[in-house]
Amino acid sequence: MNDIARIMRKAYEKHIIIPAFNVPHLPMMEPVVLALRETRSFGLIAVARLEWMKFAAQSVAAVAAEYERVGDASVTRLHLDHVPVIDEDHLLVDYMYDIKTAIKVGYQSVMIDGSRLDLQKNMAAVSEVVRYAHAKGVPVEAELGAVLGHEDGPMPSYEELFATGKGFTDVQEAKEFVKRTGVDWLSVAVGSVHGAISPSARDKRKVTARVHIGRLTELDEALGVPLVLHGGSGIALSYLHESFRHGIAKLNIGTDIRQVYEANLSESVEHAQEAVRKRVVEIVDELRIADSATNLLG
């Protein structure tokens, strides 16, 4: 297995969070890398399928080429985020093609998202990806539960969702899922929300989300694998820091830096890039991970 598996395990054991910064616009990548280098913080550069389908990441290969140009192995690795089996438009995806392409062009970890399937079909799809990726030395992330936000239309009341736990990851299902698939990291639904992707809503402020620490603690104790929190932008910092002590080793951040980039783009690409660099430095400070590269790679 390549070294990102070891790095993630170390982060999990030491309660050090690894942020994964999504780059829906290719020029966002360089300032993220610069900020991580400046703060000596370790993070992943990530791209999801929807970011080359609905934004401007272009393609799996284009992101890999840009990473080859500006990436820095002393502070980053390249991660393939959400490749769904069924996408946000409820269409079937040739997920194995995307996974195989990403591994071929150098992605060091991949995510298969079967969360819109029932449990058995989700496990079958994840198992297929795990067999292929592990044979190539690449760790796999999967998702169990419903992290909302990507679908069009109004989202149900957040308070109602949180109070009822609707869509939260079930502990017993998660135990079966991890055991049967051999997945390396599991994205769990414990209160976070994805940023909206529809053109009419993608610039709107996200709901201030929380993390159900009780459910997260149960999952951590039952599974013993690095857990992932998607929809990191907008979660209250107190909940984030508590979640890092209860199994969350990777935090996905997309909306926060994308909106900063887009808000400054009318002035110039360079101005927008500088705004992203500054925001990533601020995020590093908020997450208290300055110099984490030394702890995780040393």
Legacy VTK file of the C-alpha trace (Angstrom):
# vtk DataFile Version 3.0
C-alpha trace
ASCII
DATASET POLYDATA
POINTS 298 float
0.000 0.000 0.000
1.312 3.493 -0.790
2.269 5.854 2.004
-1.009 7.803 2.265
-2.520 4.766 4.012
0.195 4.964 6.669
-0.111 8.753 6.940
-3.875 8.557 7.441
-3.499 5.846 10.061
-0.961 7.966 11.901
-3.313 10.970 11.797
-6.116 8.805 13.195
-3.985 7.488 16.043
-2.541 10.906 16.928
-5.860 12.780 16.503
-4.340 15.067 13.862
-6.782 16.125 11.182
-5.887 15.942 7.490
-7.862 18.506 5.475
-8.790 17.567 1.914
-9.176 20.703 -0.190
-11.440 20.303 -3.212
-10.443 22.194 -6.365
-13.455 22.720 -8.646
-11.401 25.332 -10.552
-7.866 24.298 -11.557
-6.205 27.631 -10.627
-7.271 27.012 -7.011
-4.756 24.202 -6.617
-1.563 26.245 -6.609
-2.565 28.635 -3.783
-3.729 25.694 -1.659
-0.334 24.035 -2.077
1.449 27.325 -1.360
-0.515 27.799 1.868
0.195 24.245 3.033
3.887 24.712 2.262
3.943 28.074 4.054
2.418 26.576 7.212
4.147 23.179 6.942
0.727 21.550 7.135
-0.202 18.277 5.484
-3.337 18.180 3.332
-4.860 16.404 0.363
-5.630 17.967 -2.982
-8.991 16.515 -3.959
-11.401 16.542 -6.872
-14.837 14.949 -7.113
-16.583 13.858 -10.284
-19.165 16.638 -9.978
-16.316 19.173 -9.996
-15.299 18.286 -13.530
-18.894 17.679 -14.620
-20.526 20.815 -13.135
-17.654 23.175 -12.380
-14.322 23.770 -14.112
-11.933 21.058 -12.909
-11.993 19.766 -16.517
-11.140 16.090 -15.992
-9.386 13.500 -13.842
-6.323 13.807 -16.067
-6.300 17.619 -16.089
-6.245 17.722 -12.295
-3.427 15.160 -12.217
-1.428 17.215 -14.728
-1.868 20.378 -12.665
-0.840 18.466 -9.548
2.264 17.257 -11.363
3.060 20.917 -12.071
2.380 22.499 -8.663
2.054 19.663 -6.126
4.527 19.255 -3.291
5.071 15.783 -1.811
6.410 17.319 1.405
2.916 18.614 2.268
0.358 17.049 -0.121
-0.983 13.939 -1.804
-3.594 13.683 -4.597
-7.014 12.215 -3.740
-9.993 11.312 -5.929
-13.093 12.421 -4.025
-16.719 11.348 -4.658
-17.076 9.065 -7.643
-20.709 8.028 -7.242
-22.391 4.883 -8.440
-25.541 6.980 -8.857
-24.894 10.704 -9.201
-26.721 13.751 -7.844
-28.938 13.723 -10.964
-29.874 10.088 -10.208
-27.986 8.774 -13.232
-25.819 5.653 -13.273
-22.077 6.360 -13.467
-19.301 4.240 -14.980
-17.466 4.470 -11.671
-14.853 1.820 -12.433
-13.732 3.776 -15.499
-13.163 6.904 -13.382
-11.424 4.948 -10.612
-9.137 3.107 -13.024
-8.309 6.300 -14.917
-7.429 8.126 -11.702
-5.132 5.384 -10.456
-3.456 5.152 -13.865
-2.625 8.888 -13.902
-1.290 8.955 -10.353
-3.995 9.569 -7.761
-2.788 8.152 -4.462
-6.194 7.416 -2.898
-9.722 7.124 -4.278
-13.306 7.358 -3.065
-16.230 5.313 -4.290
-19.602 6.679 -3.203
-22.394 4.119 -3.131
-24.382 5.981 -0.480
-27.442 6.310 -2.741
-27.647 2.507 -2.955
-29.052 0.094 -0.410
-26.555 -1.515 1.965
-25.948 -4.700 -0.035
-25.439 -2.926 -3.357
-23.212 -0.319 -1.699
-21.021 -3.073 -0.245
-20.842 -4.853 -3.598
-19.695 -1.724 -5.445
-17.161 -0.817 -2.756
-15.778 -4.360 -2.655
-15.223 -4.236 -6.413
-13.262 -0.995 -6.127
-11.285 -2.219 -3.104
-10.163 -5.357 -4.944
-8.947 -3.340 -7.913
-7.360 -0.434 -5.995
-5.638 -2.556 -3.364
-4.023 -4.617 -6.109
-2.499 -1.313 -7.275
-1.439 -0.304 -3.743
-4.090 2.431 -3.480
-6.308 2.889 -0.380
-10.062 3.370 -0.747
-12.589 5.605 0.972
-16.319 4.872 0.912
-19.461 6.445 2.367
-22.259 5.015 4.459
-25.205 7.176 5.432
-26.683 10.260 3.795
-24.655 13.480 3.816
-27.190 15.818 2.194
-26.729 18.984 0.158
-25.799 18.003 -3.390
-29.278 17.324 -4.750
-31.344 20.127 -6.291
-34.353 21.507 -4.478
-34.877 22.664 -0.911
-33.175 20.659 1.812
-35.303 19.396 4.714
-35.080 21.343 7.968
-31.558 20.898 9.357
-32.778 20.970 12.955
-35.316 18.251 12.191
-32.698 16.115 10.451
-30.257 16.467 13.332
-32.869 15.818 16.009
-34.180 12.675 14.319
-30.820 11.408 13.096
-32.375 10.723 9.705
-29.693 9.511 7.319
-27.052 9.158 10.041
-24.653 6.232 9.673
-25.911 3.156 11.531
-23.283 1.589 13.798
-24.166 -2.056 13.164
-24.406 -1.525 9.414
-21.031 0.225 9.494
-19.408 -2.726 11.288
-20.674 -5.116 8.625
-19.717 -2.685 5.865
-16.091 -2.272 6.951
-15.614 -5.974 7.646
-17.061 -7.177 4.345
-15.577 -4.557 1.999
-12.100 -4.073 3.500
-12.432 -0.330 2.913
-9.606 1.766 4.400
-11.479 4.946 5.405
-15.176 5.525 5.950
-17.067 8.754 5.371
-19.827 8.927 7.964
-23.038 10.929 8.212
-23.217 12.502 11.672
-24.627 15.950 10.992
-22.518 17.599 8.277
-23.984 18.946 5.022
-22.506 19.231 1.521
-22.392 22.621 -0.172
-25.063 23.210 -2.811
-23.936 22.727 -6.400
-26.893 24.071 -8.387
-26.047 27.375 -10.145
-28.831 29.177 -8.264
-27.609 28.136 -4.818
-23.864 27.454 -5.030
-22.922 30.953 -3.812
-25.288 30.869 -0.827
-24.022 30.606 2.724
-24.201 27.069 4.097
-26.227 26.180 7.170
-24.123 26.157 10.337
-23.912 22.440 10.952
-23.065 20.394 14.020
-21.609 16.946 14.656
-23.441 14.313 16.680
-20.497 13.412 18.903
-22.363 10.549 20.569
-23.006 8.725 17.286
-19.482 9.494 16.088
-17.975 8.048 19.286
-20.006 4.858 18.844
-18.788 4.511 15.265
-15.163 5.114 16.221
-15.250 2.547 19.018
-16.968 -0.033 16.817
-14.869 0.358 13.666
-11.301 1.333 14.544
-10.604 2.774 11.085
-9.967 6.407 10.077
-13.275 8.222 9.671
-13.993 11.063 7.261
-16.238 14.095 7.647
-17.567 15.496 4.380
-19.104 18.952 4.162
-16.495 20.466 6.479
-17.196 24.065 5.470
-19.700 25.627 7.838
-19.367 23.240 10.786
-18.900 25.061 14.093
-15.242 24.829 15.118
-16.004 23.493 18.588
-17.702 20.459 17.010
-14.843 19.969 14.572
-12.190 19.887 17.268
-14.248 17.459 19.327
-14.788 15.216 16.293
-11.025 14.951 15.747
-10.772 13.301 19.174
-13.371 10.711 18.192
-12.162 9.174 14.970
-12.338 11.877 12.288
-8.940 11.868 10.569
-9.884 13.570 7.290
-12.022 16.669 6.781
-13.299 17.647 3.331
-13.302 21.403 2.628
-14.760 22.687 -0.622
-17.446 25.368 -0.424
-15.378 27.649 1.828
-12.456 28.085 -0.558
-14.527 27.805 -3.754
-16.744 30.722 -2.747
-13.675 32.787 -1.830
-12.168 32.079 -5.249
-15.349 32.856 -7.178
-16.062 36.025 -5.194
-12.666 37.481 -6.147
-12.452 36.233 -9.726
-14.001 39.349 -11.278
-10.863 41.307 -10.338
-8.397 38.735 -11.700
-7.389 35.090 -11.440
-4.295 36.137 -9.504
-6.374 38.105 -7.005
-8.695 35.116 -6.547
-5.726 32.798 -6.046
-4.269 35.062 -3.372
-7.643 35.102 -1.590
-7.630 31.286 -1.566
-4.076 31.161 -0.209
-4.994 33.507 2.639
-8.151 31.549 3.450
-6.291 28.224 3.560
-3.749 29.754 5.962
-6.668 30.856 8.138
-8.204 27.374 7.987
-4.918 25.810 9.047
-4.924 28.127 12.061
-8.571 27.349 12.855
-7.928 23.603 12.666
-4.696 23.941 14.715
-2.641 21.887 12.277
0.311 24.178 11.568
3.460 22.051 11.155
1.410 18.843 10.951
3.530 17.676 7.990
6.434 17.242 10.386
4.352 15.037 12.705
2.749 12.960 9.966
5.625 12.495 7.535
8.513 12.371 9.970
LINES 1 299
298 0 1 2 3 4 5 6 7 8 9 10 11 12 13 14 15 16 17 18 19 20 21 22 23 24 25 26 27 28 29 30 31 32 33 34 35 36 37 38 39 40 41 42 43 44 45 46 47 48 49 50 51 52 53 54 55 56 57 58 59 60 61 62 63 64 65 66 67 68 69 70 71 72 73 74 75 76 77 78 79 80 81 82 83 84 85 86 87 88 89 90 91 92 93 94 95 96 97 98 99 100 101 102 103 104 105 106 107 108 109 110 111 112 113 114 115 116 117 118 119 120 121 122 123 124 125 126 127 128 129 130 131 132 133 134 135 136 137 138 139 140 141 142 143 144 145 146 147 148 149 150 151 152 153 154 155 156 157 158 159 160 161 162 163 164 165 166 167 168 169 170 171 172 173 174 175 176 177 178 179 180 181 182 183 184 185 186 187 188 189 190 191 192 193 194 195 196 197 198 199 200 201 202 203 204 205 206 207 208 209 210 211 212 213 214 215 216 217 218 219 220 221 222 223 224 225 226 227 228 229 230 231 232 233 234 235 236 237 238 239 240 241 242 243 244 245 246 247 248 249 250 251 252 253 254 255 256 257 258 259 260 261 262 263 264 265 266 267 268 269 270 271 272 273 274 275 276 277 278 279 280 281 282 283 284 285 286 287 288 289 290 291 292 293 294 295 296 297
